[in-house]
Amino acid sequence: MWKGGPSSNGRPSSFSGTPTACRTETVTTNKVMNATEYACYRPRMIATGLLGGSFNPAHRGHRRISINAAKALGLDEVWWLVSPGNPLKDVAGMAPLEHRFASARAAARGLPIRVTAIERELGTRYTVDTLHALRRHFPERRFVWLMGADNLAQFHQWRQWRKLAATVPIAVVSRPGYDAPAHSARAMGWLRGFVRPECQARHWTKWKPPALVLLRLPPDPTSATALRTADHDWHQNSLKTFNPKALRDGVTRRPL
């Protein structure tokens, strides 16, 4: 099983700053703890947000979504899953994985974000399979899937999307121009019955999937498509601050 490595800035840190165990009382060594006390002292699951994408390139919008969603959900970490290949996106114009990974590392610098290409090692191509594999490999973590409203609008095209929604809670982040299509999306006809109030977002670890929360966060208009249009050769510059041979996965700690 993979061991957790440091965050993107090389130091273990947390968005929430919550302790990993309850410290409300001291129990003497000669006292047998009852079930309630044992639950209190049992290590807390690590609240982890998963943001998947091509990151072609990674940008300010990804960073702001992660920061704001982490605060709204009380996350300890966010993992950016840099996809080896998105089945719903054209391969034309897709930069090599190493370049996209390097851009994500740069964008995540200074935050408790782990940039990972773990799907390549897991051998998974679809999100539903990735989520099942992650839950199996990291039982000490509670995962929540983060995605923009633009993805919710096409969620019905994802492989086994109902099974995916029944695997982990989902947090949908508002995005300029996509909120109306997201609310009228085909998948919402089924998901609407599982929507939780935004005011309860920090309780997501107690929810039994399917569970969906719509987060109205400060909008960011940054678009990877616009960035590529403005700079066709962006990927040629992405490795200037990183030696390709020195790139290591933020989760597995193995060379990319």
C-alpha positions in Angstrom: 0.0 0.0 0.0 1.2 3.4 -0.8 2.2 5.7 2.1 1.1 9.3 2.2 3.8 11.8 1.2 4.1 15.5 1.9 1.9 18.1 0.2 3.0 20.0 -2.8 5.1 22.3 -0.8 7.0 19.4 0.8 5.6 19.9 4.3 2.6 18.1 5.8 -0.1 20.6 6.3 -3.9 21.0 6.4 -6.6 23.3 5.2 -8.6 22.8 8.3 -6.0 22.5 11.0 -8.2 20.0 12.8 -6.5 17.5 15.2 -6.4 13.9 14.2 -7.8 12.6 17.5 -10.3 13.8 20.1 -8.6 15.3 23.1 -11.5 16.3 25.2 -10.5 14.3 28.3 -7.7 12.4 29.9 -8.1 8.7 30.5 -5.9 7.1 33.2 -3.9 4.0 32.1 -5.7 1.7 34.6 -9.2 2.6 33.3 -10.9 0.5 30.7 -12.4 2.7 28.1 -16.0 2.2 27.1 -17.2 2.3 23.5 -17.9 6.0 23.5 -14.4 6.9 24.9 -12.8 4.5 22.4 -14.5 6.2 19.5 -13.3 9.5 20.9 -9.7 8.5 20.8 -9.8 6.6 17.6 -7.7 8.4 14.9 -9.9 10.6 12.7 -10.2 9.8 9.0 -8.4 12.2 6.7 -10.8 14.3 4.8 -9.6 14.4 1.2 -11.0 16.2 -1.8 -10.3 14.7 -5.3 -10.2 17.1 -8.2 -9.6 15.2 -11.5 -8.8 16.7 -14.8 -6.4 17.1 -17.7 -4.8 20.2 -16.2 -3.9 21.2 -19.7 -2.6 23.5 -18.3 -3.3 23.8 -14.5 -4.2 27.4 -13.6 -5.5 29.9 -11.0 -9.0 28.5 -11.3 -8.0 25.1 -10.2 -6.1 26.6 -7.2 -9.1 28.8 -6.2 -11.6 26.0 -6.5 -9.4 23.8 -4.3 -8.9 26.5 -1.6 -12.5 27.5 -1.4 -13.9 24.0 -1.6 -11.5 22.9 1.1 -12.7 25.7 3.4 -16.4 25.0 2.7 -16.0 21.2 3.2 -13.4 21.2 6.0 -10.9 19.3 4.0 -7.4 18.3 5.3 -6.0 17.9 1.7 -6.9 18.0 -1.9 -5.5 15.6 -4.5 -5.2 16.8 -8.1 -5.6 13.7 -10.2 -3.8 14.5 -13.4 -5.4 12.2 -16.0 -3.2 10.2 -18.3 -6.0 10.6 -20.8 -9.6 11.9 -20.6 -12.0 9.6 -22.5 -14.3 12.6 -23.1 -11.6 14.9 -24.5 -9.9 15.1 -27.8 -6.3 14.0 -27.8 -5.5 16.8 -30.2 -3.9 19.7 -28.4 -3.3 17.6 -25.2 0.2 18.2 -23.8 2.3 15.2 -22.6 1.5 14.1 -19.1 4.9 15.3 -17.7 4.2 18.8 -18.9 0.6 18.9 -17.4 1.9 17.4 -14.2 4.6 20.0 -14.0 2.1 22.8 -14.5 -0.1 21.4 -11.8 2.9 21.2 -9.4 3.6 24.9 -10.1 0.0 25.9 -9.6 -0.4 24.0 -6.3 2.8 25.3 -4.8 2.4 26.4 -1.2 -0.9 24.6 -0.5 -1.7 21.2 1.0 -2.4 19.8 -2.5 -1.0 16.5 -3.7 -0.5 16.4 -7.4 -0.7 12.8 -8.6 -0.9 10.7 -11.8 -1.9 7.7 -9.7 -4.4 6.6 -12.3 -1.5 5.5 -14.5 -0.2 3.2 -11.8 -3.7 2.0 -10.9 -4.3 1.2 -14.5 -7.7 2.9 -14.4 -9.2 5.0 -17.1 -12.6 5.9 -15.8 -13.3 7.8 -12.6 -15.7 5.2 -11.2 -12.8 2.6 -11.3 -10.3 5.1 -9.9 -12.6 5.9 -6.9 -13.0 2.2 -6.0 -9.3 1.6 -6.3 -8.4 4.7 -4.1 -10.9 3.6 -1.4 -9.3 0.2 -1.4 -5.7 1.5 -1.2 -6.3 4.3 1.3 -8.9 3.1 3.9 -7.7 5.8 6.4 -9.1 8.5 4.1 -12.6 9.7 3.4 -12.9 11.0 -0.2 -15.2 13.5 -1.7 -15.3 14.1 -5.5 -14.9 17.8 -6.5 -16.1 19.0 -9.9 -17.2 22.1 -11.6 -20.7 22.8 -12.8 -19.6 22.3 -16.4 -18.8 18.6 -15.6 -22.2 18.1 -13.9 -23.8 19.3 -17.2 -22.3 16.3 -19.0 -22.1 13.9 -16.0 -24.6 11.5 -17.7 -21.9 10.7 -20.3 -19.5 9.4 -17.6 -19.1 5.7 -17.4 -21.4 4.2 -14.8 -22.2 7.6 -13.4 -24.9 6.4 -11.0 -22.4 3.8 -9.5 -19.8 6.6 -9.2 -22.3 8.8 -7.4 -23.0 6.0 -5.0 -19.3 5.5 -4.2 -18.3 8.9 -2.6 -20.1 12.2 -1.9 -19.9 14.8 -4.7 -19.3 18.5 -4.3 -20.2 20.6 -7.4 -18.6 24.0 -7.6 -20.4 26.8 -9.4 -18.8 28.1 -12.6 -19.7 31.1 -14.6 -22.0 30.3 -17.5 -22.6 26.6 -16.5 -24.9 26.8 -13.5 -28.1 26.8 -15.4 -27.1 23.9 -17.7 -25.9 22.0 -14.6 -29.3 22.3 -12.8 -31.2 21.2 -15.9 -28.7 18.4 -16.7 -30.0 14.9 -17.5 -28.1 13.4 -14.5 -29.8 15.9 -12.1 -33.1 14.2 -12.8 -31.8 11.4 -10.7 -29.3 13.2 -8.5 -31.8 15.9 -7.4 -33.2 13.6 -4.8 -29.8 13.3 -3.1 -28.9 17.0 -2.9 -27.8 18.2 0.6 -28.1 21.7 1.9 -25.0 23.8 1.3 -25.1 24.9 5.0 -24.4 21.2 5.9 -21.4 20.9 3.6 -18.9 20.4 6.5 -20.8 17.3 7.6 -20.2 15.4 4.3 -18.1 12.7 6.0 -21.3 11.6 7.7 -23.3 11.3 4.5 -24.1 8.0 2.9 -23.7 8.3 -0.9 -25.3 9.1 -3.2 -25.0 12.6 -1.7 -24.5 15.9 -3.7 -23.8 19.4 -2.4 -23.9 22.5 -4.7 -21.3 25.0 -3.5 -21.8 28.6 -4.5 -18.2 29.8 -4.3 -16.5 33.0 -5.6 -16.4 32.6 -9.4 -13.2 32.4 -11.4 -13.4 32.8 -15.2 -9.9 31.4 -15.9 -10.1 28.8 -18.6 -7.5 26.3 -19.8 -8.9 26.6 -23.3 -8.3 30.4 -23.3 -4.8 29.9 -21.9 -3.9 27.5 -24.7 -5.3 29.8 -27.3 -3.3 32.7 -25.9 -0.1 30.6 -25.7 0.0 27.5 -28.0 3.5 26.6 -26.7 2.7 26.8 -23.0 3.8 23.3 -22.4 7.3 24.1 -23.7 7.7 26.4 -20.7 6.1 24.2 -18.1 9.3 22.2 -17.4 11.6 25.2 -16.9 11.2 25.1 -13.1 11.1 21.3 -12.9 13.6 18.7 -14.0 11.4 16.0 -15.7 13.6 13.3 -14.2 13.1 14.8 -10.7 9.3 14.9 -10.9 7.8 12.6 -8.2 4.2 11.7 -7.7 2.7 13.5 -4.7 0.9 10.4 -3.5 3.0 7.4 -4.4 6.3 9.4 -4.2 7.5 7.4 -7.2 9.3 9.1 -10.1 6.9 10.2 -12.8 
